[in-house]
């Protein structure tokens, strides 16, 4: 079977979009209001209720949420922000956008999550914030980061792009930090195609983020145009174009109600993979103990050529030949050319993150996958090891 045909057979993470989402998009188109308006407000309210957060602000991306959260926290030039090198580049890029300096700390090799002990060693008088990432959907050690934040008077901005359903210490992710940022990108557990959300307990911070997300204007378009007559507005800060339109919120409203069903399906797929791969020479992260909840955004395996007999890239290529897509989460951020050239990072500084980045492979995981597609993934992985 050719790779082109194969990729159509088992895509990496197809969205699970149903009739309700499609009908809501059509209703939005027919309403005559496409940009930020009533459906965004409904989505924010429903999302805040799901998380249990006092405030939720919808944006065009999780990246926008991270950026605006740092700005709302007062992070700027001269400050340092500590984060993980095992993440998508956006987590670190926003620190630079805020005018601060990114500082990396290593991860816990058993989880892939930022290690609080490594973060503690990286704190300096210039440290202003920490951005932990709930890697793959596994909640970080929330309590440990809260202790560090209190001790050093730091702001915590959680990158929960993978962790919308997560629970840590009996608390929903989204209520466990000063700011929590979620992603609704096409492959995420809740998708609006593109999009994101910030949750916070601070009314002032939420309003700051809302105003900053739309050019710094005191009134958005829906506020200005829902009533007849001209409405004046003021520009109170040099803001950004980070707002979410109603067309995206229309999808999100129904994706939100399906989260429980979708998580159950991904849980079942992960259990099937666990059973199928138990005797293969691959590494996996430690299990998450109840009552904490893993959001199951990624199913990752670690393929070290020294113990597995083939490399991660060889396995990915063999799977592609069988028609099965895969992905890598993530190349180590500090080894990307920009970070090496600007900040002088080099291999060997964060060995746990580097080892994971060199060996990790994400297998297809979506509630849209059929049972036969899941079995095709298992067959492709086993065939690669047999050969």
C-alpha positions in Angstrom: 0.0 0.0 0.0 1.4 3.4 -0.9 2.1 6.1 1.7 -0.5 8.4 0.1 -3.3 5.8 0.4 -2.1 4.8 3.8 -2.2 8.3 5.3 -5.8 8.5 4.3 -6.4 5.3 6.2 -5.2 6.4 9.6 -4.6 10.1 9.9 -2.9 11.3 13.1 -5.7 13.2 14.8 -8.8 13.9 12.7 -11.4 16.2 14.4 -14.7 14.6 15.5 -17.2 17.1 14.1 -20.9 16.3 14.1 -24.2 17.6 12.9 -24.7 19.9 15.9 -21.5 21.8 15.1 -22.4 22.1 11.4 -25.9 23.3 12.2 -24.5 25.9 14.6 -22.1 27.2 12.0 -24.9 27.5 9.4 -27.1 29.3 12.0 -24.2 31.7 12.6 -23.8 32.4 8.9 -27.5 33.0 8.6 -27.5 35.3 11.6 -25.5 37.9 9.8 -23.0 38.2 12.7 -19.7 36.4 12.1 -17.1 38.1 14.3 -16.9 38.3 18.1 -20.4 38.5 19.4 -23.2 36.5 21.2 -21.9 33.0 20.5 -18.4 33.9 21.8 -20.1 35.2 25.0 -22.1 31.9 25.3 -19.0 29.9 24.7 -17.0 31.8 27.4 -19.8 31.3 29.9 -20.2 27.6 29.2 -16.5 27.0 29.3 -16.1 28.9 32.6 -18.9 26.7 34.0 -17.2 23.5 32.8 -13.9 24.4 34.3 -15.3 26.0 37.4 -13.4 29.2 36.8 -14.8 32.7 37.6 -13.7 34.1 34.3 -12.9 32.8 30.8 -11.8 34.9 27.8 -12.0 33.4 24.3 -9.1 34.2 21.9 -7.8 33.2 18.5 -5.2 30.8 20.0 -3.6 29.4 23.1 -0.5 31.4 22.0 -2.4 34.6 22.3 -3.6 33.5 25.8 -0.1 32.9 27.0 1.1 36.2 25.6 -1.7 38.3 27.1 -1.5 36.4 30.4 2.2 37.3 30.8 1.4 41.0 30.0 -1.6 41.0 32.4 0.8 39.7 35.1 3.2 42.6 34.4 5.9 40.5 32.8 8.3 42.6 30.7 11.8 43.6 29.8 14.4 42.5 32.4 12.2 39.7 33.7 12.8 36.0 33.4 10.2 33.3 32.9 10.9 29.6 33.5 9.4 26.9 31.3 10.1 23.5 29.9 12.2 22.7 26.8 9.8 19.8 26.0 7.0 21.8 24.4 5.9 23.5 21.3 7.9 26.6 20.5 5.0 29.0 21.2 5.4 28.4 24.9 8.8 30.0 24.8 8.2 32.4 22.0 5.5 34.3 24.0 8.1 35.0 26.7 10.2 36.9 24.1 7.1 38.6 22.8 6.5 40.0 26.3 10.0 41.3 26.3 11.3 38.9 28.9 14.0 36.2 28.8 13.1 32.5 28.6 14.8 30.2 31.1 14.5 26.5 30.7 14.5 23.8 33.4 14.6 20.0 32.9 11.6 17.6 33.0 10.8 14.7 35.1 11.9 11.7 33.0 9.0 9.6 34.3 6.3 12.0 33.1 7.7 14.5 30.6 6.4 17.3 32.7 8.4 20.2 34.0 10.3 19.2 37.2 9.6 21.5 40.2 13.0 20.7 41.7 14.8 21.7 38.4 12.7 24.9 38.4 13.6 25.7 41.9 17.3 25.6 40.9 16.6 28.0 38.0 14.9 30.8 40.0 16.9 34.0 40.3 16.0 37.5 41.6 14.8 38.3 38.0 12.3 35.4 37.8 8.8 36.7 37.5 6.7 33.8 36.3 6.6 30.0 35.6 4.9 28.4 32.6 4.4 24.7 33.4 3.0 22.6 30.5 0.6 19.7 31.0 2.5 17.5 28.6 0.3 15.2 26.5 -2.6 15.9 28.8 -1.0 14.7 32.1 -1.4 17.4 34.8 1.8 18.8 36.3 2.6 18.7 40.0 0.3 21.6 40.7 0.9 21.7 44.4 4.7 21.9 44.1 4.5 24.8 41.7 2.0 26.6 43.9 4.5 26.2 46.8 7.3 27.6 44.7 5.1 30.5 43.5 4.2 31.5 47.0 7.7 31.2 48.3 9.2 33.4 45.6 6.1 35.6 44.8 5.8 34.3 41.2 2.9 34.2 38.8 2.0 30.8 37.3 0.7 30.7 33.8 -0.3 27.2 32.9 0.0 26.0 29.3 -3.0 23.6 29.2 -3.1 23.2 25.4 -3.3 19.5 26.0 -5.2 19.3 29.2 -8.8 20.6 29.0 -10.2 17.6 30.9 -7.4 17.3 33.4 -7.8 17.2 37.1 -5.0 17.5 39.7 -5.4 17.2 43.4 -9.2 17.2 43.1 -9.2 20.5 41.2 -9.9 21.0 37.5 -7.0 22.3 35.5 -8.0 25.9 34.8 -8.6 26.6 38.5 -5.1 25.8 39.6 -3.0 28.8 38.5 -3.2 32.6 38.2 -3.8 32.0 34.5 -4.5 28.9 32.5 -4.4 28.8 28.7 -6.2 26.3 26.5 -5.9 25.5 22.8 -8.7 24.7 20.4 -6.4 24.0 17.4 -7.6 21.4 14.8 -6.0 18.4 16.6 -6.9 19.4 20.2 -9.4 17.6 22.4 -11.8 20.5 21.9 -11.4 22.1 18.5 -12.7 25.2 16.8 -10.2 24.9 14.0 -8.1 27.6 15.6 -8.7 29.2 18.9 -8.0 29.4 22.6 -9.2 30.4 26.0 -7.8 31.9 29.2 -9.3 31.2 32.6 -8.5 33.2 35.7 -9.9 34.1 39.1 -9.1 37.8 38.6 -11.8 40.0 37.2 -9.3 42.8 36.5 -6.9 40.4 34.7 -9.8 39.0 32.6 -10.9 42.5 31.6 -7.3 43.4 30.8 -6.9 40.4 28.5 -10.3 41.0 26.9 -9.4 44.6 26.0 -5.9 43.8 24.9 -7.2 41.1 22.6 -9.0 43.6 20.4 -6.7 46.5 19.7 -7.1 47.9 23.3 -10.5 49.2 22.4 -12.9 49.9 25.3 -15.9 48.4 23.4 -15.9 45.5 21.0 -17.9 45.5 17.8 -20.8 43.5 19.2 -21.1 46.1 22.0 -21.0 48.9 19.5 -23.4 47.6 16.9 -26.0 45.5 18.6 -27.9 48.8 19.3 -29.0 51.4 16.8 -27.1 54.6 16.7 -23.4 55.4 16.8 -21.5 54.2 19.8 -18.2 55.9 20.8 -15.2 53.9 22.0 -11.8 54.7 23.3 -8.4 53.0 22.9 -6.9 52.4 26.3 -3.8 50.4 25.4 -1.9 49.4 22.2 -3.6 46.1 22.0 -3.6 43.1 19.6 -5.9 41.3 17.1 -6.4 38.2 19.2 -10.2 37.9 19.4 -12.2 34.8 18.6 -15.1 35.1 16.0 -18.5 33.7 16.5 -17.9 31.2 13.6 -15.3 29.5 15.8 -17.4 29.7 19.0 -20.2 28.0 17.1 -18.1 24.9 16.8 -16.8 25.1 20.3 -20.2 25.3 22.0 -21.0 21.8 20.8 -17.5 20.4 21.1 -17.6 21.4 24.8 -20.7 19.3 25.4 -19.0 16.2 23.8 -15.8 16.4 25.9 -16.9 13.5 28.2 -17.8 11.2 25.4 -14.7 12.0 23.5 -12.4 11.5 26.5 -14.0 8.1 27.1 -13.2 7.1 23.6 -9.6 8.2 23.8 -9.3 6.4 27.1 -10.5 3.2 25.5 -8.0 3.6 22.7 -5.1 4.2 25.1 -6.0 1.1 27.1 -6.1 -0.9 23.8 -2.6 0.4 22.9 -1.3 -0.4 26.4 -2.5 -4.0 26.1 -1.2 -4.5 22.6 2.3 -3.0 23.3 3.0 -4.5 26.7 5.7 -6.9 25.4 7.3 -4.5 22.9 10.8 -3.0 23.7 9.5 0.5 24.0 9.4 3.0 26.9 6.3 4.7 28.3 5.7 7.3 30.9 4.5 6.4 34.3 0.8 5.9 34.9 -1.2 8.7 36.5 -2.8 7.7 39.8 -6.5 8.4 40.6 -8.2 10.6 41.4 -6.1 12.8 39.1 -7.4 12.8 35.5 -5.2 12.5 32.4 -6.8 14.4 29.5 -5.4 11.9 27.0 -4.4 14.3 24.3 -1.3 12.3 23.2 -0.4 8.6 23.3 3.4 8.6 23.3 5.9 5.9 23.2 9.7 6.2 23.6 11.8 4.4 21.0 15.5 4.2 21.9 17.5 2.3 19.2 19.8 0.9 21.9 17.0 -1.0 23.5 14.3 -1.1 20.8 16.4 -2.4 17.9 15.2 0.4 15.7 15.1 4.2 15.9 12.1 6.4 16.5 12.4 7.7 12.9 12.7 4.2 11.5 9.5 3.2 13.3 7.7 6.3 12.0 8.8 5.5 8.4 7.7 1.9 8.7 4.3 3.0 10.0 3.9 5.4 7.2 4.5 2.6 4.7 1.6 0.8 6.4 -0.6 3.8 6.0 -0.4 5.1 9.6 0.5 8.6 10.5 2.5 9.6 13.6 4.0 12.8 15.0 6.8 14.0 17.3 6.0 16.0 20.5 8.4 17.7 20.6 11.8 18.6 19.3 13.6 20.3 22.2 12.9 24.0 22.1 16.4 25.1 23.3 18.0 23.2 20.4 16.0 25.1 17.7 18.4 27.4 15.8 16.9 30.6 17.0 17.3 29.7 20.7 20.8 28.3 20.1 22.0 31.4 18.3 20.3 34.0 20.5 20.7 32.5 23.9 23.6 30.1 23.5 21.8 26.9 24.5 23.5 23.7 23.6 22.9 19.9 23.8 23.5 18.4 27.2 21.9 21.2 29.3 18.6 19.4 29.9 19.3 15.7 29.4 16.0 14.3 30.4 14.1 16.6 28.0 16.6 15.9 25.2 16.4 12.1 25.6 12.6 12.3 25.4 12.7 14.6 22.4 15.1 12.3 20.6 13.0 9.1 21.2 9.3 10.1 21.6 6.7 9.2 19.0 3.0 10.1 19.2 0.6 7.5 17.8 -2.8 8.4 16.3 -5.3 9.3 19.0 -8.8 10.8 18.2 -12.4 9.9 19.1 -12.9 10.0 15.3 -10.8 6.9 14.8 -12.7 3.7 14.2 -11.9 0.4 15.9 -10.4 -0.9 12.7 -8.1 2.2 12.4 -6.9 1.6 16.0 -6.1 -2.0 15.1 -4.3 -0.8 12.0 -2.0 1.3 14.2 -1.3 -1.6 16.4 -0.6 -3.9 13.4 1.8 -1.3 11.9 3.8 -0.9 15.1 4.1 -4.6 15.7 5.0 -5.2 12.1 7.8 -2.7 12.3 9.3 -4.5 15.3 9.0 -7.9 13.7 10.8 -6.8 10.6 
